[in-house]
Amino acid sequence: MNRGGVPVAVGLVVVAVTSLQFGAGFAATLFDDLGPGGAAFVRLAVAAVVLLVAWRPRVRGRSREALTTAGLFGLTLGAMNVFIYESFDRIPLGIAVTIEFVGPLGVAVLGSRRPRDGLWVVLAATGIVLLADGGGGTGRPLGVVYALLAGVMWFTYILLSARTGRVFPSGSGLAIGMAVGAVALIPFGVAGGGSELLDIRWLATGAGLAVLSSAVPYSLELEALRRLPQHVFGILMSMEPAVAALVGFLVLGQDLRLPDVVAIALVACACAGASLSARPAAVAAPEA
């Protein structure tokens, strides 16, 4: 571990988290025209093109196991994006991102066997119950379900990302996975956006969105993971719910009730605590 690179790595994570959440906030502004499925497809499709050009991954000569790993990684990435965008369409950004954190929390708890891990589970469960039980109309329960599904996909993504990083050098595995995820989202994109997907306005917006919420944060987080202990990375990622809530307020004008703020704080504390307790190999991985 390059200790001298730790301050740089912390800065990379902060920039990545901020970029990712602002990208999510701007993506939500596209839902009226493209729908969550269309916005997710445009994001991944443009990001895939950018990463393929940047990394130029070689498929020929790769083992079937390696390609299968990258393919599953990409399918998980695509599903995670669709689910969280469907959640953003129904509940505030900060709440959706907080609930989605059951994914990394689950990985962190799985990587540790200490009795105090039960405390993190209780804290997170309390926060999620508070969020799920709040007001917000009939769309809120479904939004919570979508956020939980995104969390399950994030859990799977973390496990697959570690395996993909071992099989592929640099960002080539990410580029292949992003391309697979984009292809898998074509039906959702067409269903949500239809002919609007061909509008140059949305393609241009999608390009900016892909760079802001996919290419930049994924690349920065993968680089940070090479410099930081994984449990430290997990703790830093626990700032995401708070950043998401702030972006939701600034970009989308979403206010949160006091119980929502308390719930977000509970889940963030649970994620930070679980990451601190976990075995180093059990935590970490970029998010969607």
TORNUKE-591065 format. One line per 10 residues: for each residue x, z, y of N, C-alpha, C. Coordinates in steps of 0.05 Angstrom, whole numbers. Layout:
BEGIN
X Z Y X Z Y X Z Y  ...
***
This chain:
BEGIN
17 0 -24 0 0 0 17 0 25  13 -18 43 28 -19 67 16 0 88  28 24 90 17 44 108 18 35 137  39 20 144 41 11 171 19 -8 179  5 -19 160 -16 -37 166 -43 -24 167  -44 3 163 -70 17 163 -85 14 190  -72 20 213 -86 16 239 -97 -12 242  -82 -32 234 -91 -59 236 -116 -63 218  -114 -52 194 -137 -55 175 -162 -42 186  -159 -18 198 -182 -5 210 -195 -22 232
-178 -34 248 -188 -53 269 -202 -76 257  -192 -87 234 -205 -109 221 -232 -102 211  -235 -78 200 -261 -69 190 -281 -65 213  -272 -53 235 -290 -50 258 -300 -76 269  -282 -95 272 -289 -122 282 -308 -136 262  -302 -133 236 -319 -145 215 -347 -134 216  -349 -108 217 -376 -95 217 -392 -103 242  -379 -103 265 -393 -111 290 -402 -140 288  -384 -158 279 -391 -186 277 -414 -191 258  -412 -177 235 -433 -180 214 -460 -172 224
-462 -149 238 -488 -139 247 -499 -155 270  -482 -164 288 -492 -182 309 -502 -208 297  -488 -218 277 -497 -241 263 -525 -237 250  -528 -214 239 -555 -207 227 -576 -206 248  -570 -194 271 -590 -193 292 -597 -220 302  -578 -238 306 -584 -265 316 -599 -281 294  -593 -276 269 -607 -290 247 -636 -284 248  -643 -259 254 -672 -251 255 -687 -267 276  -673 -277 297 -687 -292 318 -694 -320 308  -684 -328 285 -690 -355 274 -714 -355 255
-724 -331 248 -744 -329 227 -770 -344 234  -777 -345 260 -802 -358 268 -800 -388 262  -777 -400 263 -774 -428 259 -765 -436 231  -748 -420 219 -736 -427 193 -746 -409 170  -757 -386 177 -764 -366 157 -739 -352 147  -741 -329 134 -718 -316 123 -702 -333 104  -716 -347 86 -702 -364 67 -687 -387 80  -698 -399 100 -685 -421 114 -660 -411 129  -663 -387 142 -641 -376 157 -618 -369 138  -625 -357 115 -604 -350 95 -590 -374 85
-605 -395 80 -593 -420 69 -574 -432 90  -583 -435 115 -566 -447 135 -540 -431 138  -543 -404 138 -519 -387 141 -499 -392 119  -509 -391 94 -490 -394 71 -479 -423 69  -496 -443 75 -488 -470 72 -465 -477 92  -469 -469 117 -448 -475 137 -423 -458 131  -426 -433 123 -404 -416 116 -388 -428 93  -403 -439 73 -390 -451 50 -372 -474 58  -383 -491 76 -367 -514 85 -342 -505 100  -345 -485 117 -322 -474 132 -301 -463 113
-309 -447 93 -290 -435 75 -278 -455 56  -294 -475 47 -283 -496 30 -261 -512 44  -266 -518 70 -246 -532 85 -221 -515 90  -226 -489 95 -204 -471 102 -186 -465 78  -199 -461 55 -183 -452 31 -178 -475 11  -194 -495 12 -190 -518 -7 -185 -509 -36  -204 -494 -47 -200 -483 -74 -198 -504 -95  -182 -500 -115 -179 -519 -137 -196 -509 -161  -214 -526 -170 -231 -519 -193 -218 -529 -219  -205 -552 -217 -193 -563 -241 -170 -545 -251
-171 -540 -277 -150 -523 -289 -158 -494 -291  -181 -487 -279 -190 -459 -280 -204 -455 -307  -202 -431 -317 -215 -425 -343 -245 -422 -339  -260 -425 -360 -289 -422 -359 -297 -394 -350  -282 -375 -359 -287 -347 -350 -284 -343 -320  -263 -355 -309 -258 -353 -281 -280 -366 -264  -288 -390 -273 -309 -404 -258 -336 -390 -261  -341 -378 -285 -366 -363 -289 -367 -339 -271  -344 -326 -268 -342 -303 -250 -349 -311 -222  -337 -332 -212 -342 -342 -185 -371 -351 -181
-382 -363 -202 -410 -372 -201 -429 -348 -199  -425 -328 -216 -442 -304 -215 -439 -289 -188  -414 -289 -178 -409 -277 -152 -425 -292 -130  -426 -318 -131 -441 -333 -112 -471 -330 -114  -481 -329 -139 -510 -325 -142 -518 -298 -132  -502 -278 -137 -508 -251 -127 -507 -251 -96  -488 -264 -85 -486 -266 -56 -510 -280 -44  -520 -301 -56 -544 -315 -47 -568 -297 -48  -572 -284 -70 -595 -266 -74 -595 -243 -54  -571 -232 -49 -568 -210 -30 -577 -219 -2
-569 -243 6 -576 -253 32 -606 -258 35  -618 -269 15 -647 -275 17 -662 -248 18  -655 -229 2 -670 -204 1 -667 -189 27  -643 -187 38 -639 -172 63 -652 -186 87  -652 -213 87 -666 -227 108 -696 -223 107  -707 -223 82 -736 -217 79 -742 -189 89  -723 -171 85 -727 -144 95 -726 -143 125  -707 -157 137 -705 -158 166 -730 -168 179  -745 -186 164 -769 -198 175 -792 -178 176  -788 -154 163 -810 -135 161 -805 -108 172
-780 -100 173 -773 -73 183 -749 -75 201  -744 -55 218 -722 -57 237 -695 -60 223  -676 -73 237 -650 -79 226 -636 -54 216  -635 -33 232 -621 -9 224 -632 4 200  -658 3 196 -671 15 173 -664 -2 148  -666 -28 150 -660 -45 127 -632 -42 118  -613 -42 136 -584 -40 129 -579 -12 117  -592 8 127 -589 35 116 -598 36 87  -621 26 81 -632 27 54 -614 10 36  -604 -13 46 -587 -30 30 -562 -16 21
-555 5 35 -530 20 28 -532 35 1  -555 34 -12 -556 46 -39 -536 31 -57  -529 6 -50 -511 -10 -67 -483 3 -68  -469 4 -45 -442 16 -45 -443 45 -52  -464 59 -44 -467 87 -52 -467 91 -82  -482 73 -95 -483 74 -124 -456 69 -137  -441 50 -126 -415 45 -137 -396 69 -133  -398 81 -109 -380 103 -103 -386 127 -121  -412 133 -125 -420 155 -142 -413 150 -171  -416 125 -179 -408 117 -206 -379 121 -211
-362 119 -191 -334 122 -194 -324 150 -192  -342 170 -190 -333 197 -188 -351 215 -206  -339 235 -217 -354 253 -235 -355 282 -225  -351 286 -199 -350 312 -188 -378 323 -183  -383 349 -187 -410 360 -183 -422 355 -155  -404 354 -135 -415 351 -108 -427 323 -103  -422 305 -122 -433 278 -119 -464 279 -118  -475 299 -132 -504 303 -131 -514 307 -103  -498 320 -86 -505 324 -58 -509 298 -44  -490 279 -48 -492 253 -35 -517 238 -43
-524 240 -69 -548 227 -79 -573 239 -66  -573 265 -64 -596 279 -52 -599 271 -22  -576 271 -8 -577 264 20 -587 235 24  -577 217 8 -585 189 11 -614 186 3  -623 198 -18 -651 196 -27 -669 207 -6  -662 230 7 -678 241 28 -681 222 51  -658 210 59 -659 191 81 -676 167 75  -674 156 51 -689 132 43 -719 139 42  -726 163 31 -754 171 31 -766 173 59  -750 184 77 -759 186 105 -764 159 117
-746 140 111 -749 113 121 -773 98 109  -776 102 83 -798 88 69 -825 99 76  -826 125 84 -851 138 89 -860 137 118  -844 123 135 -850 122 163 -873 103 169  -879 101 195 -900 82 204 -888 54 204  -904 36 214 -894 9 216 -912 -12 205  -936 -4 195 -955 -24 185 -951 -31 156  -968 -50 147 -968 -57 118 -943 -71 110  -928 -83 128 -904 -97 120 -881 -79 114  -882 -54 122 -860 -36 118 -853 -31 89
-873 -24 71 -866 -19 43 -852 -43 30  -862 -67 35 -849 -91 24 -821 -95 35  -818 -89 60 -791 -91 72 -772 -71 59  -782 -48 53 -765 -28 39 -757 -38 11  -776 -50 -3 -771 -60 -29 -749 -82 -28  -752 -100 -9 -732 -121 -6 -705 -109 0  -704 -89 17 -678 -76 24 -666 -63 0  -682 -50 -17 -672 -38 -42 -661 -60 -61  -675 -82 -63 -666 -104 -80 -639 -115 -69  -637 -116 -43 -611 -125 -31 -589 -105 -38
-596 -79 -39 -577 -59 -46 -568 -62 -75  -586 -69 -93 -579 -74 -121 -560 -98 -123  -566 -118 -107 -548 -142 -107 -521 -135 -95  -521 -117 -75 -495 -109 -63 -478 -94 -83  -492 -76 -99 -478 -62 -120 -465 -82 -140  -480 -102 -148 -469 -122 -166 -447 -138 -153  -451 -145 -128 -431 -160 -112 -404 -146 -111  -405 -119 -107 -380 -104 -105 -364 -106 -131  -378 -103 -153 -365 -105 -179 -353 -133 -184  -369 -153 -177 -360 -181 -182 -338 -189 -162
-339 -178 -138 -319 -186 -118 -291 -176 -126  -290 -152 -138 -264 -142 -147 -253 -160 -170  -271 -169 -188 -262 -186 -210 -254 -214 -199  -270 -224 -180 -263 -250 -168 -237 -249 -154  -231 -227 -139 -206 -225 -125 -182 -224 -144  -186 -214 -168 -164 -214 -187 -159 -241 -199  -179 -257 -202 -177 -283 -215 -168 -305 -196  -177 -304 -171 -171 -325 -152 -153 -314 -130  -133 -329 -121 -116 -321 -99 -130 -325 -72  -121 -309 -53 -131 -311 -25 -161 -313 -25
-172 -332 -9 -201 -333 -6 -214 -356 -22  -199 -367 -41 -210 -390 -56 -234 -382 -73  -234 -358 -84 -257 -349 -100 -281 -345 -83  -277 -334 -59 -299 -330 -40 -311 -357 -32  -294 -377 -28 -303 -404 -20 -320 -416 -42  -311 -414 -67 -326 -425 -89 -353 -410 -92  -352 -384 -91 -376 -368 -93 -396 -374 -71  -386 -377 -47 -404 -384 -24 -418 -410 -29  -403 -430 -40 -415 -456 -45 -436 -454 -66  -431 -439 -87 -451 -436 -108 -476 -422 -97
-472 -401 -81 -495 -387 -69 -511 -405 -51  -498 -422 -36 -512 -440 -18 -529 -460 -33  -518 -471 -55 -533 -490 -72 -558 -476 -84  -554 -451 -93 -576 -436 -105 -599 -431 -85  -592 -430 -59 -612 -424 -39 -627 -448 -28  -620 -472 -38 -633 -496 -28 -663 -495 -30  -675 -487 -53 -704 -485 -54 -716 -466 -34  -703 -443 -30 -713 -424 -10 -710 -434 18  -689 -449 23 -685 -461 49 -706 -481 56  -711 -499 37 -731 -520 41 -759 -508 44
-765 -487 27 -791 -475 29 -795 -460 56  -774 -448 66 -776 -433 91 -774 -450 116  -755 -470 116 -750 -485 140 -761 -513 140  -764 -525 116 -774 -552 114 -757 -572 130  -770 -589 145 -756 -610 160 -741 -598 184  -747 -573 191 -732 -560 213 -702 -557 206  -696 -557 181 -668 -554 173 -651 -578 182  -664 -600 187 -650 -624 196 -646 -625 227  -659 -607 241 -657 -606 270 -629 -597 278  -616 -613 295 -589 -607 303 -587 -580 316
-608 -570 329 -607 -544 342 -602 -522 322  -616 -523 299 -613 -503 279 -587 -506 263  -578 -530 260 -552 -534 247 -529 -522 265  -531 -527 291 -511 -515 309 -513 -485 310  -538 -475 311 -541 -446 310 -531 -434 284  -537 -448 263 -528 -439 236 -498 -439 234  -485 -458 247 -456 -458 247 -445 -433 260  -456 -426 284 -447 -402 297 -453 -377 281  -477 -377 269 -486 -354 253 -468 -351 228  -461 -373 216 -444 -372 191 -417 -361 198
-405 -369 220 -379 -359 228 -381 -329 235  -402 -322 250 -404 -294 259 -411 -275 237  -428 -283 218 -438 -263 199 -428 -268 170  -413 -289 166 -402 -294 139 -372 -299 139  -364 -321 150 -335 -328 148 -317 -307 161  -323 -298 185 -306 -279 198 -306 -251 184  -329 -239 180 -329 -212 168 -318 -212 139  -326 -231 123 -317 -232 96 -287 -234 94  -276 -252 110 -247 -256 110 -232 -231 120  -242 -219 141 -229 -195 152 -231 -172 133
-254 -169 120 -257 -146 102 -239 -150 77  -237 -174 67 -220 -179 44 -191 -173 51  -183 -180 76 -156 -175 85 -152 -145 88  -172 -131 99 -170 -102 102 -166 -87 76  -180 -98 55 -178 -85 29 -150 -87 17  -134 -106 27 -107 -108 17 -88 -88 31  -98 -76 53 -81 -58 69 -90 -29 67  -116 -24 61 -128 3 62 -133 14 34  -130 40 30 -141 53 6 -171 47 5  -181 41 -19 -209 32 -21 -229 54 -12
-222 79 -17 -242 100 -8 -243 102 22  -221 96 36 -221 96 65 -238 72 75  -235 50 62 -251 26 69 -281 33 66  -288 47 44 -316 54 40 -327 73 62  -310 91 71 -318 109 92 -323 94 118  -305 76 124 -308 60 149 -333 43 148  -339 33 124 -363 16 122 -389 32 127  -387 59 125 -411 75 129 -420 75 158  -405 63 176 -414 60 204 -435 38 206  -438 21 186 -456 -2 188 -484 5 196
-497 25 184 -525 31 192 -528 37 222  -509 52 233 -510 59 261 -506 34 278  -486 17 270 -481 -8 285 -506 -26 283  -518 -27 260 -542 -44 256 -565 -34 274  -568 -8 275 -590 3 292 -585 -4 322  -559 -3 330 -552 -9 358 -557 -39 363  -550 -56 345 -554 -85 348 -584 -91 348  -599 -78 331 -628 -82 331 -640 -75 358  -630 -55 371 -640 -47 397 -632 -67 418  -606 -75 418 -595 -93 439 -605 -122 436
-606 -132 411 -613 -160 407 -643 -165 403  -655 -146 388 -683 -150 380 -703 -131 394  -693 -113 410 -710 -94 424 -724 -75 405  -712 -68 383 -724 -50 363 -717 -21 369  -738 -5 373 -734 23 377 -737 38 351  -724 60 348 -726 77 324 -738 104 331  -755 114 313 -766 141 316 -744 161 309  -747 186 319 -728 207 313 -724 211 283  -746 211 267 -741 213 237 -724 190 226  -727 166 238 -711 144 228 -681 148 234
-676 159 259 -648 164 266 -636 185 248  -651 206 242 -642 227 224 -637 216 196  -655 199 187 -652 187 160 -627 169 159  -623 153 179 -599 136 180 -574 153 179  -573 175 194 -550 193 194 -546 205 166  -567 213 152 -565 224 126 -552 205 106  -562 180 107 -552 160 88 -522 153 95  -516 151 120 -488 145 128 -469 167 119  -478 192 122 -462 215 113 -458 214 83  -480 208 69 -479 207 40 -459 185 31
-460 162 44 -441 140 36 -413 148 42  -408 160 65 -381 168 72 -371 189 53  -387 209 46 -379 230 28 -374 220 0  -391 202 -9 -388 191 -36 -363 174 -38  -357 159 -17 -333 142 -16 -308 159 -17  -309 182 -3 -286 200 -2 -281 213 -29  -302 217 -44 -300 230 -70 -293 211 -93  -299 186 -89 -297 167 -111 -268 160 -118  -264 152 -143 -238 141 -151 -233 116 -134  -208 112 -126 -201 89 -109 -211 62 -120
-210 57 -145 -218 31 -156 -248 27 -157  -263 49 -151 -292 47 -154 -307 39 -130  -294 39 -107 -308 33 -82 -295 9 -69  -310 -3 -51 -301 -24 -33 -312 -51 -41  -315 -67 -21 -322 -95 -22 -338 -102 2  -333 -126 13 -348 -135 36 -378 -137 30  -393 -139 51 -422 -141 49 -432 -168 59  -458 -173 54 -469 -198 63 -477 -197 92
***
